[in-house]
């Protein structure tokens, strides 16, 4: 346990030292929340005040930005630069390293989520959530599931140079189609059909049900099952095909 805690602190320091990664995965969701909230925060979306609706969506954007995109990008970069191969050659157990990376990622997302909630309260008068336990469980489920998918995605990204392009091409359209920024009810039918299979759609729905409608997370077993199934799929891919060495060729 001591070794895990030490490695987790190391991973957190490495995350914050990577200024570009920290900006695009941690700060960008906060900036977008402020900008979009300033534009239509006082409007009404699906019968809900715009800033309240947007805050829940930005928690979804935050989890896919930090836990999915950020994790996938820096793990590919570390693999292709030979860092993971050197780690594997040290006495540090592989599972401890991966567990520390996941713990640091979840901690970074927890800070991001707290910042979104505080900004919503201070700038847009969004009330604090009533169902704190359900919200924490929902955010933890999302962080674990999308982190697992991020690890799984590293299997198909073969170069450090292309990691940002590939990951951005996946998570940015997913955030838009899943309704992180706007209501998906106004989207064309083909976009709604795509959204119906995306895990972020169900995660954002869970967050909005808990934050905006006062529901308990366990009242939405279908949404939980979809998010968990996607996470399990990502974990299965990572467990069977994760590579510690750079791709050949």
N, C-alpha and C positions, 0 to 999 in steps of 0.2 A: 504493500500500500504506500509506503514511504517513497519507493522508487516511482510509482505511478504519479504521486503528487508532485515530485520533483520534475518529472518529465512534462507534466501538464503545465507547470509554471514556465518551463522552457519554451513549450509550444506557444503559449500565450505571448511571451516576449517576442518570439519570432514573428507572430502574426502582426503585432503592432509595429514592429520594425519595418515590415513591408508596407511602405506608405501607399503605394499604388493599390495594392490588394485591399488594405484597410479602407481606403477611400471608396473604391467602387463597390465593395461588398458591405461595409458597415455604414459609412457616412452618406452614400448616395441615397439609400432608402429614406433617411431623415430629411435630406434636402428635397427630394421629390414630395414628401409628405407636406413640408412647409409650402412649397410652390403650388401644388395642386390644391391644398387646403385653402390657400389664399385666393385661388381662382374661383372655386365652386364650393367652398366649405359651408356657405350659408344657403346653398340651394337644397332642394329636397330630392332624394334619390330613393325610389321604391318606398316612399312614405317616411323616410328617415332623413334626418339632417345630414347634409353632405359630409361634414367633417367627421361625424360619428361613423358613417358608412366607410369613409376613406381610411380612417384609423385602423379598422379591422382588416381592410384590404392590404394596408401597408405592413401589417404584421405578417401577412402571407408573403408579400414581396420580400420582406426581411429574411424569412426563413429560407426561401429559395435562393436569395442572394448570398447569405452567409454560409448556411449549412450545405447547400448543393453546389452553387457555382464556385464560391471561394475555396471550399474543400477540394473540389475536383481540380481546379487550376493549380493550386500550390502542391498537391500531391503529384500531379503529372510533372511539374517543373522539378520537384525534388527527385523523382524517379529518373527523369531523363538527364539530370545533371550528375547522377551517380550517388546522390546523398542517401537514398533508401538502400542502395546496395552496400554502402559503407556501414549504415546503421545495422543492417542484417548481419554484418561480419563482427559486430561488437557483442559483448556479453548481454546487452539489453535484449530481453525477450521481444519477439516481434509483436506479440499480442499487447504487451505493455506500451509499446510505441504507438500502435494503432488506437488503443484505448485512450492514451493521453491526447492524441490528435483529436479524437472525437469529443473528449471532455472539454478541451480548449475551444473547440468549435461551438459546442452547446453553450459554454460560458459566454462566448462572444455574442451569440444570438440572444442570450438572456439579457445582456446589457443593451443590445439594439432594441429589443422589445420594450424594456423599461424606458429607454429614451423616447421611443415613439409614444408610449402612454403618457409620459410626463409632458412632452411637447404638445400632445393633443389637449391636455388639461390647461396648460399655461397659455398657449396661443389661440386655441379654438374653443375653450370651455367645454371640452368633452368630459363628461363625468367619469370618474374611476369605475372600473368594472365591479359589479356586485358579487359575481360568482368567481372569486379569486382561485379557489381550488380547481374548479373546472377549467379555468383559463390556463393555469399553470400546467395541468395535465394535458390540455390540448396543445400548448406550445411545445411541451416536452415530446409528445408524440410526433409532431411535425418535425422537430429538430432531429430526432432519431431517424425518422423515415427518410427525410431528404438528405441527411448525411450518408445514410446507407446507399441511397441512389447516387450520390456524388462519388462515393468510392467505386460503385459499379461502373460509373461512366468513365473512370480512368482506364478501364480495360480497353475501350474503343478509341481513346485519344492517344495517338502514337508519338506526337512530337510536342516539345515544350512551346515551340513557336506557334503552333496551331491551337494550343489549349484554350486560350482566351476566345479565339474566333469560334471554335466549336461550341464551347460552353455558352457563350453569349447568344449564339444562334439558336440554342435550345431554351435557355431560361427566360430571355426577354420576351419572345413571343408567347411562351407559356404564361408568364405573368399577365400579359395583356389579355389573352384569350380567357384566362381563368377569372377575370374580373377583379384584379387587384386594384386597378385604377378607376374603373367605371363599372356600371351595372352591365352584366352580360345579357340581361333581358332585352337590350336594344340591339344586340348583335345579329347579323344575318344567321339564317338557319344552319349553314354549313359550319360557321364558327362555333355555334352552340353545340353542334354535334361533336366537334373536336374537343370542346371544353368538357363534355360529358365523360370523357375517358382520361382526363388529366388529373393527377393526384392533387395538384394545387387547388383545383376547383372545389374539391371536397374539404380540403383543409381550411380554405377561406370561409366556406359555408359553416364549418364547425365554429370557427372563431366568431363569426357574425351572430350565429345562434346564441353563443354564450354571452358575448358582449352586448349585443343589441336587443336580444329577446329574453335574456335572463334564464336560458335553459341550462341544464346540467349536461356535461359532455356525454354522460352515459345514456342520455336520452336519444342520442344519434348513433346507434350501433352501425347503421349502414355506412355512414360517412367514415366512421372510425375504421371499419373493415377495409374500405377502399384504400385509405391512406396507409394502413398497416400492410396491406397486400403489396402495394408498390414498394414500400420499404423492405419487405421480406424478399421481393424479387431483386432489388438492388443488392441486398446483403448476400443473397445466394450467388449472384454473379461475382461479387467481390471475393467471397470465400473460395470459389472454385477457379477464378481466373486472374486474381490480383497478382501483379508482377512487382518484384522489388528491383529488378534490373532494367536498364534502358532497353527500348525496343531495338532490335537488330535492323541494320540497314537504314 
